[in-house]
Amino acid sequence: MVVAGDDALAHRLAAELRGVYGERVTLVVPPAQHGVRPPVVGRTRATALFDRVSAAVNRASGNGAGAGDSGSGRTEEPPGSERLVEATELTEGALAYAGVERAAALALVYDDDETNIRAALTARRLNPRIRLVLRLYNRRLGQHIEALLDQASALATAAADGALGASDTTGGVPGADAPRAGRNVEAYDASTTVLSDADTAAPALAATAVAGTSKVVQTDGLMLRAVERPPPGPGEVADPGLCTLALLSATTNDPAGADGSESSGAQGPQLLPDERAVAAATGRGTVVLENVSYSGPELNAGRGVVPWFGSLLSRRLRWSFAGLVGCVVGLAVASVLVTGEPALRATYLTLLDLFAINNPAIGEPLGRQILQLCSGMVGLLLLPVLLAAVLEALGTFRSGTALRKPPRGLSGHVVLLGVGKIGTRVLARLRELRIPVVCIEADPEARGLALARRLRVPVVLGDVTQEGVLEAAKIHRAHALLALTSADTMNLEAVLYARTLRPDLRVVLRLYDDDFATAVYRTLRAAHPGALTRSRSVSHLAAPAFAGAMMGRQILGAIPVERRVLLFAAVDVGGHPQLEGRTVGEAFRAGAWRVLALDTATPEERRAATASASRGPRLVWDLPSTYVLRPEDRVVLAATRRGLAELLGRRPRQRAGT
C-alpha cells in the first residue's frame, strides 16, 4: 500500500493500514525542511531523482537496508512495516520510487484537489491495475474523475492482458508478479474511489454538538440511517429498530465523563453487541439502524405563497396586515348588520370607504355614517403599513446577496466557528437537521459564506479572538459551540472565552495534535465539570473510511460512534469460512461483524450494473437467523475495523516461534 499526503490524514491512514490490516505501507510525505536545490541541468536522471527524493526505510527486522535495496529486498518486509519517502513534489519519478508500479493500492490524500488528480492520472498510467483512493472536496468533479480513471484502467488492462497472452508463448520476466503473489482476486480490483474527509467527519461533528441526531451512509443508491437514541426511562423499552449497531458509553451524557474510545474498557462504546449485552445495558444510549431506503434524484419542491411572502416581510409587518384584514372583516360584518345590505355589497362599500373613493354618506342613517368614518380611519392606518412593506421588500431584494445578522431573540442555536472545508459540510448537515446556526468567520472570502448566504444563515464576520464577536453571535443564549477552524490555538481561545461568558456551554473542539487534545480535554473537564466538553480529530474520523476503501470497492461507508468507527461493507460469501455454510445467526460475531442484508442480484446483473453505472442493489433486509449463507451469496454487513480485517484475511499473522 502506498499513501501520499501532506497532513495528519496521511500519517493516520498509514497507521490504520499497518496496525489494523497488517499491510506493508510506503508513506510519501513532503520533506520536513525545504531547502534550495541546485538545478538538474546536465545531470543524469538517477542523480536528479536521488536529489529530489530522499527515503528513510523503517524495517521491523532492523537489517539496515537503505534506499538502494533491490526490489526483492522490499518484498521481504514483514507485515505492518512502513517505508518513508520524502518528496517535494509527487512527480512520476517520485511515484515510481515509492513502488506504485508494484503496489496494490494508492491513496492520494493531499489537501489540494489538483495535486491528487494529477498524481492519480500519473499513477494510473504507471500501473493500470492499481486501486486508487482520492481525497477530493469537489463532489461533482470527483464523480467525473472516478469514471474517467475507471475507464482508463479498463482499457489499459484489456490491452495489457492481450499483450501478456501473446508473450506467454515466448516467456516472460521471471518474478514479475512476485509482489502480487499470495493475494486473492480482490487485489486486481483496479477501482477508483473518491472520498472527502469533510463529508466523513461532518455527521460525527454535528451529532456531537446536538445529541440524538442521525448518521447516514449513502452509497450506490443505498441509504442507511442510524439514529442515536437516549437511554429509556424507568419502565420503558427501547425500540431496537432494524437492529442495534452499538451501545454508547456509560458517560456519553455525563459532562464529567470521558469520551468513549477503544481504550475505554467496559465503560466505552460497544460496537455490534448481542441481544444479551443490549438487554443488560441499562442507562446507556444506543445507535440503531432505523431506516433503509434507496436514494434517488432530489426533487426541487416549489415554494408556496406563504414562505415567499414571509421571506419578503418581517413578522411585525405580517401581523400588521393581519390586523388590518381583521378590521375590514369586522367593518363589513357591522355594515351588514346596520344597513341590511347583502354581504358582498357591504364588503364592497367598506373597501370603497377604506380607500376614500366612495361618496360621503350625507343624508344616510347615523350608523352608516359612523361606519364610513371608521373605514376612513382604517384607511389612514393602511398607508404607512403599505409604505413600510414596499421599503422592506426593496431592502430584502437589495440584501439578498448580503449576509444576515443574528436576530435579536435568537436562542438555543449552535455557534459554528469557521466555515472552511470542514465547517461548510457541518453547516449543511446542521441545516438538514433544521438546527438554527450562527456562523463566525474571519475571512470574508471563505468558501462556506456562499452556502450560508444561500441558506440565509446568520454570519458574524470578525476575528473570534476580538471582544464582541462571540457576543454578537448570541453565545450567551446558544446551545453549543463548534470550534472547527484549522488553528488549534484559535479553537482553544474561543472555547476558553466562551466558557467565561457561559460556564455550562456545550463545546466541541477540532484539534489536530492528540497529546494536546488530551491535555486540553482533561483540563476543561476538570475546570468545568458541569459542562459537556468533546474534542474531535477529522483525520481520526476519516482514516478508517479511507483505509477501508483501499482494501477494495466492497466498503460502502463508515459511521462514527464517539471515538470508534463502524464500517459497512458488501462481501461475497465464497472464500470466507466465517460466513460460508453458516446461518445468519451463527455468522454473527459480537464486536466484530454482523450480516445485515442479502443481495439477491445475480453476478451477471451486478457486472452489468457496474458497467452501466446503474446503482441500486436488490437487497433483502429481513433475513431470518436460520438462513444458510451460500458461496454464491453476496451480503451487506456491519463490521468493526479489526473485525473486517480479520474477515478479509488481512490481519498480520504471527511468525513461527513467536
C-alpha positions as CSV (number, residue, x, y, z in Angstrom):
1,M,0.0,0.0,0.0
2,V,1.2,3.5,-0.9
3,V,-0.1,6.5,1.0
4,A,0.8,10.0,-0.2
5,G,-0.3,13.2,1.6
6,D,0.8,16.4,3.4
7,D,-1.2,16.5,6.6
8,A,-2.2,14.3,9.6
9,L,-4.6,12.2,7.5
10,A,-1.7,10.6,5.6
11,H,0.0,9.5,8.9
12,R,-3.2,8.4,10.4
13,L,-4.1,6.4,7.3
14,A,-0.7,4.7,7.2
15,A,-1.0,3.8,10.9
16,E,-4.5,2.4,10.2
17,L,-3.3,0.2,7.4
18,R,-0.3,-1.1,9.5
19,G,-2.0,-1.6,12.8
20,V,-5.4,-2.8,11.8
21,Y,-4.9,-4.5,8.4
22,G,-1.3,-5.5,8.8
23,E,-0.3,-4.1,5.4
24,R,3.2,-3.1,4.2
25,V,2.9,0.7,3.7
26,T,5.0,3.2,1.9
27,L,4.3,6.7,3.1
28,V,5.1,9.6,0.8
29,V,5.2,13.0,2.6
30,P,6.9,16.4,1.9
31,P,10.3,16.9,3.4
32,A,10.4,18.3,6.9
33,Q,12.7,21.1,5.8
34,H,12.5,22.6,2.3
35,G,16.0,23.6,1.1
36,V,17.2,25.3,-2.1
37,R,18.1,22.6,-4.5
38,P,20.6,23.1,-7.4
39,P,19.4,22.9,-11.0
40,V,19.3,19.4,-12.6
41,V,20.6,20.5,-15.9
42,G,23.4,18.3,-17.3
43,R,23.0,15.6,-14.6
44,T,21.7,12.1,-15.1
45,R,18.2,11.0,-14.4
46,A,19.2,8.8,-11.5
47,T,21.2,11.6,-9.8
48,A,18.3,14.1,-10.2
49,L,15.9,11.6,-8.8
50,F,18.1,11.0,-5.8
51,D,18.3,14.7,-5.2
52,R,14.5,15.2,-5.4
53,V,13.6,12.2,-3.4
54,S,15.1,11.1,0.0
55,A,13.9,8.0,1.6
56,A,14.2,6.5,5.1
57,V,13.4,2.9,5.4
58,N,11.9,1.7,8.8
59,R,12.1,-2.1,8.9
60,A,11.0,-4.2,11.8
61,S,13.8,-6.7,11.1
62,G,16.4,-4.0,11.6
63,N,18.6,-5.2,8.7
64,G,19.7,-1.7,7.9
65,A,18.5,-1.8,4.3
66,G,18.5,1.6,2.7
67,A,17.1,3.3,-0.2
68,G,19.2,1.5,-2.7
69,D,17.9,-2.0,-1.8
70,S,16.6,-4.1,-4.7
71,G,13.0,-4.9,-5.3
72,S,13.4,-8.4,-3.8
73,G,14.5,-6.8,-0.5
74,R,11.3,-4.8,-0.4
75,T,9.1,-7.8,-0.8
76,E,10.7,-9.4,2.3
77,E,9.3,-6.6,4.5
78,P,7.2,-8.1,7.4
79,P,3.5,-7.3,7.6
80,G,2.8,-4.0,9.3
81,S,6.1,-2.4,8.3
82,E,6.4,1.2,7.0
83,R,8.7,2.8,4.4
84,L,9.0,6.5,4.5
85,V,9.7,8.5,1.3
86,E,10.1,12.3,1.3
87,A,9.3,14.1,-1.9
88,T,8.9,17.8,-2.6
89,E,6.5,17.1,-5.5
90,L,4.6,14.0,-6.4
91,T,6.2,13.6,-9.8
92,E,6.3,10.4,-11.9
93,G,9.8,9.7,-10.6
94,A,8.6,10.0,-7.0
95,L,5.7,7.7,-7.6
96,A,7.9,5.1,-9.3
97,Y,10.4,5.3,-6.5
98,A,7.6,4.7,-4.0
99,G,6.8,1.5,-5.8
100,V,3.5,2.4,-7.4
101,E,4.2,0.1,-10.3
102,R,4.1,-2.9,-7.8
103,A,1.6,-1.6,-5.3
104,A,-1.9,-3.0,-4.8
105,A,-3.4,0.4,-3.8
106,L,-2.5,4.1,-3.7
107,A,-4.2,6.7,-1.5
108,L,-3.7,10.3,-2.5
109,V,-4.8,12.4,0.5
110,Y,-3.2,15.8,-0.2
111,D,-5.2,18.8,0.9
112,D,-5.1,20.2,-2.7
113,D,-7.5,18.6,-5.2
114,E,-5.4,19.4,-8.2
115,T,-2.4,17.6,-6.7
116,N,-4.4,14.5,-6.1
117,I,-5.9,14.5,-9.6
118,R,-2.5,15.0,-11.3
119,A,-0.9,12.2,-9.3
120,A,-3.9,9.9,-9.9
121,L,-3.6,10.3,-13.7
122,T,0.1,9.6,-13.5
123,A,-0.3,6.6,-11.2
124,R,-3.0,5.1,-13.5
125,R,-0.6,5.3,-16.4
126,L,2.2,3.7,-14.4
127,N,0.0,0.9,-13.1
128,P,-3.4,0.3,-14.7
129,R,-4.2,-2.4,-12.1
130,I,-3.7,-0.3,-9.0
131,R,-6.6,0.6,-6.8
132,L,-6.9,4.3,-6.3
133,V,-8.4,6.2,-3.4
134,L,-8.5,10.0,-3.8
135,R,-9.3,12.7,-1.4
136,L,-11.4,15.4,-3.2
137,Y,-13.5,18.1,-1.8
138,N,-15.4,18.8,-5.0
139,R,-18.1,16.2,-5.2
140,R,-19.1,16.7,-8.8
141,L,-15.6,16.7,-10.1
142,G,-14.9,13.6,-8.0
143,Q,-17.6,11.7,-9.8
144,H,-16.2,12.6,-13.2
145,I,-12.6,11.8,-12.2
146,E,-13.7,8.4,-10.8
147,A,-15.5,7.4,-14.0
148,L,-12.6,8.7,-16.1
149,L,-9.9,6.7,-14.2
150,D,-12.0,3.5,-14.1
151,Q,-12.5,3.8,-17.9
152,A,-8.8,4.3,-18.4
153,S,-8.0,1.3,-16.2
154,A,-10.4,-0.9,-18.1
155,L,-8.9,0.0,-21.5
156,A,-5.3,-0.3,-20.3
157,T,-5.9,-3.6,-18.5
158,A,-7.5,-5.1,-21.6
159,A,-4.6,-4.1,-23.8
160,A,-2.1,-5.4,-21.2
161,D,-3.9,-8.7,-20.9
162,G,-3.8,-9.1,-24.6
163,A,-0.1,-8.4,-24.8
164,L,0.6,-10.7,-21.9
165,G,-1.3,-13.5,-23.6
166,A,0.8,-13.1,-26.6
167,S,4.0,-13.0,-24.6
168,D,3.2,-16.2,-22.7
169,T,4.1,-18.3,-25.7
170,T,7.6,-16.8,-25.7
171,G,8.2,-16.5,-22.0
172,G,8.2,-13.5,-19.7
173,V,10.2,-11.9,-17.0
174,P,10.7,-14.2,-14.0
175,G,9.2,-13.0,-10.8
176,A,7.4,-10.0,-12.5
177,D,4.3,-10.8,-10.5
178,A,6.0,-11.7,-7.3
179,P,4.8,-8.7,-5.3
180,R,1.3,-9.8,-6.0
181,A,1.8,-13.4,-5.1
182,G,-0.4,-14.7,-2.4
183,R,-3.1,-12.1,-2.9
184,N,-6.7,-13.0,-3.7
185,V,-8.7,-11.9,-6.6
186,E,-9.7,-8.7,-4.9
187,A,-6.1,-7.5,-5.3
188,Y,-6.8,-7.0,-9.0
189,D,-9.7,-4.7,-8.3
190,A,-8.4,-1.6,-10.2
191,S,-11.3,0.6,-8.9
192,T,-11.2,4.3,-8.2
193,T,-12.8,5.6,-5.0
194,V,-13.2,9.3,-4.3
195,L,-13.8,10.3,-0.7
196,S,-13.9,13.5,1.3
197,D,-12.7,13.8,4.8
198,A,-15.1,16.7,5.3
199,D,-18.1,14.6,4.3
200,T,-16.9,11.7,6.5
201,A,-16.4,13.8,9.6
202,A,-19.3,16.3,9.3
203,P,-22.1,13.9,10.6
204,A,-20.0,13.0,13.6
205,L,-19.3,16.6,14.4
206,A,-22.9,17.6,14.0
207,A,-24.0,14.6,16.2
208,T,-21.5,15.7,18.9
209,A,-23.0,19.2,19.1
210,V,-26.6,18.1,19.1
211,A,-27.4,14.8,20.8
212,G,-29.9,12.4,19.2
213,T,-29.1,13.3,15.6
214,S,-28.9,10.7,12.8
215,K,-25.9,9.4,10.9
216,V,-26.3,8.5,7.2
217,V,-24.3,6.2,5.0
218,Q,-25.3,6.8,1.3
219,T,-23.6,5.0,-1.5
220,D,-24.5,3.1,-4.6
221,G,-28.1,4.3,-4.4
222,L,-28.5,2.9,-0.9
223,M,-29.1,5.0,2.2
224,L,-28.6,3.6,5.7
225,R,-29.8,5.8,8.5
226,A,-28.5,5.1,12.0
227,V,-30.0,7.1,14.9
228,E,-28.6,7.8,18.4
229,R,-31.3,7.1,21.0
230,P,-31.1,8.2,24.6
231,P,-31.4,5.5,27.3
232,P,-35.0,4.6,28.1
233,G,-36.7,5.8,31.2
234,P,-37.9,3.6,34.1
235,G,-40.5,1.1,32.8
236,E,-39.8,2.0,29.1
237,V,-38.5,-0.4,26.5
238,A,-36.0,0.9,23.9
239,D,-37.0,0.5,20.3
240,P,-34.3,-1.7,18.7
241,G,-35.2,-0.6,15.1
242,L,-34.0,-3.0,12.5
243,C,-31.0,-3.9,14.7
244,T,-28.8,-2.4,17.4
245,L,-25.5,-1.3,15.9
246,A,-23.8,0.0,19.1
247,L,-24.1,0.8,22.7
248,L,-22.9,4.3,23.7
249,S,-20.5,4.7,26.5
250,A,-21.9,5.0,30.0
251,T,-20.6,8.5,30.2
252,T,-22.0,9.9,27.0
253,N,-24.4,12.3,28.6
254,D,-22.3,12.9,31.7
255,P,-20.5,16.2,31.4
256,A,-17.8,15.0,33.7
257,G,-17.4,11.7,31.9
258,A,-14.7,10.8,29.4
259,D,-15.4,10.4,25.7
260,G,-15.6,6.7,24.7
261,S,-12.8,5.2,22.7
262,E,-11.2,1.8,22.1
263,S,-9.2,2.1,25.3
264,S,-12.2,3.0,27.5
265,G,-12.9,-0.6,28.6
266,A,-16.3,-1.8,29.7
267,Q,-17.5,1.8,30.1
268,G,-16.7,2.7,26.5
269,P,-18.9,2.2,23.4
270,Q,-19.6,-1.4,22.4
271,L,-20.0,-2.0,18.7
272,L,-22.3,-4.7,17.4
273,P,-23.4,-6.1,20.7
274,D,-25.5,-9.2,21.1
275,E,-29.0,-9.4,22.5
276,R,-27.8,-10.3,25.9
277,A,-25.5,-7.2,26.1
278,V,-28.3,-4.9,24.9
279,A,-30.7,-6.2,27.5
280,A,-28.1,-5.8,30.3
281,A,-27.0,-2.3,29.2
282,T,-29.3,-0.2,31.4
283,G,-28.9,3.5,31.3
284,R,-26.9,3.5,28.1
285,G,-27.9,5.1,24.8
286,T,-27.9,3.1,21.6
287,V,-27.2,3.5,17.9
288,V,-29.8,1.6,15.9
289,L,-30.3,1.0,12.2
290,E,-33.7,2.8,11.8
291,N,-34.3,3.2,8.1
292,V,-33.0,1.7,4.8
293,S,-34.1,3.3,1.6
294,Y,-32.9,3.9,-2.0
295,S,-31.8,7.5,-2.7
296,G,-32.8,9.0,-6.0
297,P,-32.6,12.4,-7.5
298,E,-33.8,15.1,-5.3
299,L,-36.9,16.9,-6.4
300,N,-37.0,20.7,-6.1
301,A,-40.2,21.4,-4.2
302,G,-41.7,24.7,-5.2
303,R,-42.0,27.4,-2.6
304,G,-45.6,28.2,-1.6
305,V,-47.1,31.6,-1.3
306,V,-46.7,31.8,2.4
307,P,-43.0,31.1,2.6
308,W,-42.4,33.5,-0.3
309,F,-44.5,36.2,1.4
310,G,-42.7,35.6,4.7
311,S,-39.2,36.0,3.1
312,L,-40.2,39.5,1.9
313,L,-41.9,40.9,5.0
314,S,-40.9,40.8,8.6
315,R,-43.1,39.2,11.3
316,R,-44.2,42.5,12.6
317,L,-45.5,43.7,9.2
318,R,-47.2,40.4,8.7
319,W,-49.1,40.9,12.0
320,S,-49.9,44.4,11.0
321,F,-51.5,43.2,7.7
322,A,-53.4,40.6,9.6
323,G,-54.8,43.2,11.9
324,L,-56.0,45.4,9.0
325,V,-57.7,42.4,7.4
326,G,-59.4,41.7,10.6
327,C,-60.6,45.3,10.8
328,V,-62.0,45.2,7.3
329,V,-63.9,42.0,8.0
330,G,-65.3,43.5,11.2
331,L,-66.5,46.6,9.4
332,A,-68.1,44.5,6.6
333,V,-70.0,42.5,9.2
334,A,-71.1,45.6,11.0
335,S,-72.3,47.1,7.7
336,V,-74.4,44.1,7.0
337,L,-76.0,44.3,10.5
338,V,-76.6,48.1,10.4
339,T,-77.7,48.6,6.8
340,G,-79.1,45.2,6.0
341,E,-77.2,45.1,2.7
342,P,-76.0,41.7,1.3
343,A,-72.6,40.6,2.5
344,L,-70.9,41.1,-0.9
345,R,-72.2,44.6,-1.4
346,A,-71.4,45.5,2.2
347,T,-67.9,44.4,1.8
348,Y,-67.6,46.4,-1.5
349,L,-68.9,49.6,0.2
350,T,-66.5,49.1,3.1
351,L,-63.5,48.8,0.7
352,L,-64.6,52.0,-1.1
353,D,-64.8,53.8,2.1
354,L,-61.4,52.4,3.1
355,F,-59.7,53.8,0.1
356,A,-61.7,57.1,0.3
357,I,-63.3,56.7,-3.2
358,N,-66.9,56.5,-2.1
359,N,-69.4,59.3,-1.9
360,P,-70.0,60.9,1.6
361,A,-72.8,59.3,3.4
362,I,-74.8,62.5,3.7
363,G,-78.5,62.0,4.4
364,E,-78.0,58.3,5.3
365,P,-78.6,56.7,8.7
366,L,-76.3,57.5,11.5
367,G,-74.9,54.0,11.7
368,R,-73.8,54.1,8.1
369,Q,-72.1,57.5,8.6
370,I,-70.2,56.1,11.7
371,L,-69.1,53.0,9.7
372,Q,-67.8,55.3,6.9
373,L,-65.7,57.3,9.4
374,C,-64.2,54.1,10.9
375,S,-63.4,52.8,7.4
376,G,-61.6,56.1,6.7
377,M,-59.6,55.8,9.8
378,V,-58.5,52.2,9.0
379,G,-57.5,53.5,5.5
380,L,-55.3,56.1,7.1
381,L,-53.6,53.3,9.1
382,L,-53.1,51.3,5.9
383,L,-51.0,53.9,4.2
384,P,-47.9,53.7,6.5
385,V,-48.2,49.9,6.5
386,L,-48.1,49.7,2.7
387,L,-45.2,52.1,2.6
388,A,-43.2,50.1,5.2
389,A,-44.0,46.9,3.2
390,V,-42.6,48.4,0.0
391,L,-39.5,49.7,1.7
392,E,-38.9,46.4,3.5
393,A,-39.4,44.3,0.3
394,L,-36.9,46.5,-1.6
395,G,-34.4,46.1,1.3
396,T,-34.9,42.3,1.1
397,F,-34.1,42.2,-2.6
398,R,-31.1,44.5,-2.1
399,S,-29.8,42.4,0.8
400,G,-30.5,39.1,-0.9
401,T,-26.8,38.7,-1.7
402,A,-25.6,40.1,1.7
403,L,-25.0,38.1,4.9
404,R,-27.7,38.0,7.5
405,K,-27.1,39.2,11.0
406,P,-28.2,37.2,14.1
407,P,-31.7,38.2,15.0
408,R,-32.3,39.7,18.4
409,G,-34.4,37.0,20.0
410,L,-32.3,34.0,18.8
411,S,-31.6,31.3,21.4
412,G,-30.9,27.6,21.5
413,H,-28.8,27.7,18.4
414,V,-25.4,26.3,17.5
415,V,-22.4,28.7,17.1
416,L,-20.2,27.4,14.3
417,L,-16.7,28.9,14.3
418,G,-15.0,28.5,10.9
419,V,-16.7,27.8,7.6
420,G,-13.8,26.3,5.6
421,K,-13.9,22.8,4.2
422,I,-15.0,21.1,7.3
423,G,-17.2,23.9,8.6
424,T,-19.1,24.1,5.3
425,R,-20.1,20.4,5.4
426,V,-21.0,20.7,9.1
427,L,-23.2,23.7,8.3
428,A,-25.0,21.9,5.6
429,R,-25.5,18.9,7.9
430,L,-26.9,21.1,10.7
431,R,-29.3,22.8,8.4
432,E,-30.5,19.5,7.0
433,L,-31.4,18.7,10.7
434,R,-33.2,22.0,10.9
435,I,-31.0,23.2,13.7
436,P,-30.5,27.0,13.9
437,V,-26.9,28.1,13.3
438,V,-24.9,31.3,13.6
439,C,-21.5,31.2,11.8
440,I,-18.4,33.2,12.8
441,E,-15.7,33.6,10.1
442,A,-12.7,35.9,9.9
443,D,-12.1,35.5,6.2
444,P,-14.7,37.4,4.0
445,E,-13.7,35.1,1.1
446,A,-14.2,31.8,2.9
447,R,-15.8,29.1,0.8
448,G,-18.6,28.5,3.2
449,L,-20.0,32.0,3.1
450,A,-21.8,31.3,-0.2
451,L,-23.6,28.4,1.3
452,A,-24.5,30.5,4.4
453,R,-25.8,33.3,2.1
454,R,-27.9,30.8,0.1
455,L,-29.3,29.1,3.3
456,R,-30.0,32.5,4.9
457,V,-27.8,31.6,7.9
458,P,-26.7,34.5,10.1
459,V,-23.0,35.2,9.9
460,V,-20.7,37.3,12.1
461,L,-17.6,38.5,10.2
462,G,-14.7,39.0,12.5
463,D,-11.8,37.6,14.5
464,V,-13.1,35.4,17.3
465,T,-10.2,36.4,19.5
466,Q,-11.5,40.0,19.5
467,E,-14.0,41.1,22.1
468,G,-17.6,41.4,21.0
469,V,-17.5,38.8,18.2
470,L,-18.9,35.9,20.3
471,E,-21.3,38.2,22.0
472,A,-22.6,39.3,18.5
473,A,-23.3,35.6,17.8
474,K,-25.5,35.4,20.9
475,I,-23.2,32.9,22.6
476,H,-24.8,33.5,26.0
477,R,-28.1,32.0,24.7
478,A,-26.5,29.3,22.4
479,H,-26.9,25.6,22.9
480,A,-23.4,24.6,21.7
481,L,-20.2,26.0,20.2
482,L,-18.3,24.1,17.4
483,A,-14.8,25.4,17.0
484,L,-13.7,24.0,13.6
485,T,-11.0,26.3,12.4
486,S,-7.7,24.8,11.2
487,A,-5.8,26.6,14.0
488,D,-5.8,24.7,17.3
489,T,-4.9,27.8,19.4
490,M,-7.8,29.8,17.9
491,N,-10.2,27.0,18.7
492,L,-8.9,26.8,22.2
493,E,-9.0,30.5,22.8
494,A,-12.6,30.7,21.5
495,V,-13.7,27.9,23.8
496,L,-12.0,29.4,26.9
497,Y,-13.5,32.8,26.3
498,A,-17.0,31.3,25.6
499,R,-16.7,29.4,28.9
500,T,-16.1,32.7,30.7
501,L,-19.3,34.0,29.3
502,R,-21.3,30.9,29.9
503,P,-19.6,28.2,32.0
504,D,-22.2,25.5,31.2
505,L,-21.9,25.8,27.4
506,R,-21.5,22.6,25.4
507,V,-18.3,22.9,23.4
508,V,-16.8,20.7,20.6
509,L,-13.1,21.4,19.6
510,R,-11.4,20.3,16.4
511,L,-7.8,19.6,17.4
512,Y,-5.0,18.0,15.4
513,D,-2.4,17.0,17.9
514,D,-3.6,14.1,20.0
515,D,-1.4,14.9,23.1
516,F,-2.5,18.5,23.0
517,A,-6.2,17.4,22.6
518,T,-5.9,15.1,25.6
519,A,-4.4,17.7,27.8
520,V,-6.9,20.4,26.8
521,Y,-9.8,17.9,27.2
522,R,-8.8,16.9,30.7
523,T,-8.2,20.5,31.8
524,L,-11.5,21.8,30.5
525,R,-13.4,18.8,32.0
526,A,-11.8,19.4,35.4
527,A,-12.3,23.2,35.3
528,H,-16.0,22.9,34.1
529,P,-17.4,19.6,35.4
530,G,-21.0,20.7,34.7
531,A,-20.5,21.4,31.0
532,L,-20.1,18.9,28.2
533,T,-16.7,19.0,26.5
534,R,-15.7,17.0,23.5
535,S,-12.7,17.0,21.2
536,R,-12.7,15.5,17.7
537,S,-10.0,14.9,15.1
538,V,-11.0,15.0,11.4
539,S,-8.2,12.7,10.4
540,H,-9.2,10.2,13.2
541,L,-12.8,10.2,11.9
542,A,-11.9,9.9,8.2
543,A,-8.9,7.5,8.3
544,P,-11.0,4.2,8.7
545,A,-13.1,5.0,5.7
546,F,-10.1,5.7,3.5
547,A,-8.4,2.6,4.8
548,G,-11.4,0.5,4.1
549,A,-11.6,1.9,0.5
550,M,-8.0,0.9,-0.1
551,M,-9.0,-2.7,0.7
552,G,-11.5,-2.7,-2.1
553,R,-14.7,-1.4,-3.5
554,Q,-16.7,-3.6,-1.1
555,I,-16.5,-0.8,1.6
556,L,-19.8,1.1,1.4
557,G,-19.2,3.7,4.2
558,A,-18.5,4.3,7.8
559,I,-20.5,5.6,10.8
560,P,-18.5,7.2,13.7
561,V,-19.6,6.1,17.2
562,E,-18.0,8.5,19.6
563,R,-14.3,7.8,19.0
564,R,-14.8,4.5,17.3
565,V,-15.9,3.7,13.8
566,L,-18.3,1.2,12.4
567,L,-17.8,0.1,8.7
568,F,-20.4,-1.1,6.2
569,A,-19.2,-3.5,3.5
570,A,-20.5,-5.7,0.7
571,V,-18.8,-9.1,0.8
572,D,-19.0,-12.2,-1.3
573,V,-19.6,-15.2,1.0
574,G,-17.5,-17.6,-1.1
575,G,-13.9,-17.8,0.2
576,H,-14.8,-16.7,3.8
577,P,-15.1,-19.7,6.1
578,Q,-16.5,-17.5,8.8
579,L,-19.6,-17.0,6.6
580,E,-19.8,-19.8,4.1
581,G,-22.2,-22.7,5.1
582,R,-23.3,-20.9,8.3
583,T,-26.6,-19.5,9.2
584,V,-27.1,-15.8,9.7
585,G,-27.2,-16.3,13.5
586,E,-24.1,-18.4,13.5
587,A,-22.2,-16.0,11.3
588,F,-22.8,-13.1,13.7
589,R,-19.8,-12.4,15.9
590,A,-20.4,-9.9,18.6
591,G,-18.0,-7.0,18.5
592,A,-16.7,-8.0,15.1
593,W,-19.3,-8.3,12.3
594,R,-23.0,-8.8,11.7
595,V,-24.8,-9.7,8.4
596,L,-27.5,-7.1,7.7
597,A,-28.8,-7.9,4.2
598,L,-28.6,-10.3,1.3
599,D,-28.0,-9.1,-2.3
600,T,-30.4,-11.2,-4.5
601,A,-28.9,-9.9,-7.8
602,T,-27.0,-12.5,-9.9
603,P,-23.3,-12.0,-10.6
604,E,-24.2,-11.2,-14.2
605,E,-26.6,-8.5,-13.1
606,R,-24.0,-7.0,-10.8
607,R,-21.4,-6.8,-13.6
608,A,-24.0,-5.2,-15.9
609,A,-25.0,-2.7,-13.3
610,T,-21.3,-1.8,-12.7
611,A,-20.6,-1.4,-16.4
612,S,-23.6,0.8,-17.0
613,A,-23.1,2.8,-13.7
614,S,-26.6,1.7,-12.6
615,R,-26.5,1.6,-8.9
616,G,-29.1,0.2,-6.6
617,P,-28.8,-3.5,-5.5
618,R,-31.7,-5.7,-4.7
619,L,-31.4,-6.3,-1.0
620,V,-33.4,-8.4,1.4
621,W,-33.1,-6.9,4.9
622,D,-35.4,-9.2,6.9
623,L,-33.2,-12.2,6.8
624,P,-34.2,-15.0,9.2
625,S,-31.4,-16.1,11.6
626,T,-31.8,-19.6,10.2
627,Y,-30.9,-18.7,6.6
628,V,-27.8,-20.6,5.5
629,L,-25.3,-18.4,3.6
630,R,-24.2,-20.0,0.3
631,P,-20.9,-19.4,-1.5
632,E,-22.6,-17.6,-4.4
633,D,-24.3,-15.1,-2.0
634,R,-23.3,-11.5,-1.5
635,V,-24.1,-9.9,1.8
636,V,-24.0,-6.4,3.3
637,L,-22.6,-6.5,6.8
638,A,-21.6,-4.1,9.5
639,A,-18.1,-4.6,11.0
640,T,-15.6,-3.1,13.2
641,R,-12.2,-2.2,11.8
642,R,-10.4,-5.2,13.2
643,G,-13.4,-7.4,12.6
644,L,-13.4,-6.5,8.9
645,A,-9.6,-7.0,8.7
646,E,-10.0,-10.5,10.2
647,L,-12.9,-11.3,7.9
648,L,-10.9,-10.3,4.8
649,G,-7.9,-12.2,6.0
650,R,-5.7,-9.0,6.3
651,R,-4.7,-9.3,9.9
652,P,-0.9,-9.8,10.5
653,R,-0.2,-13.4,11.3
654,Q,2.3,-14.3,14.0
655,R,5.6,-15.8,12.8
656,A,6.6,-19.3,13.8
657,G,8.3,-19.4,17.1
658,T,6.7,-16.1,18.4
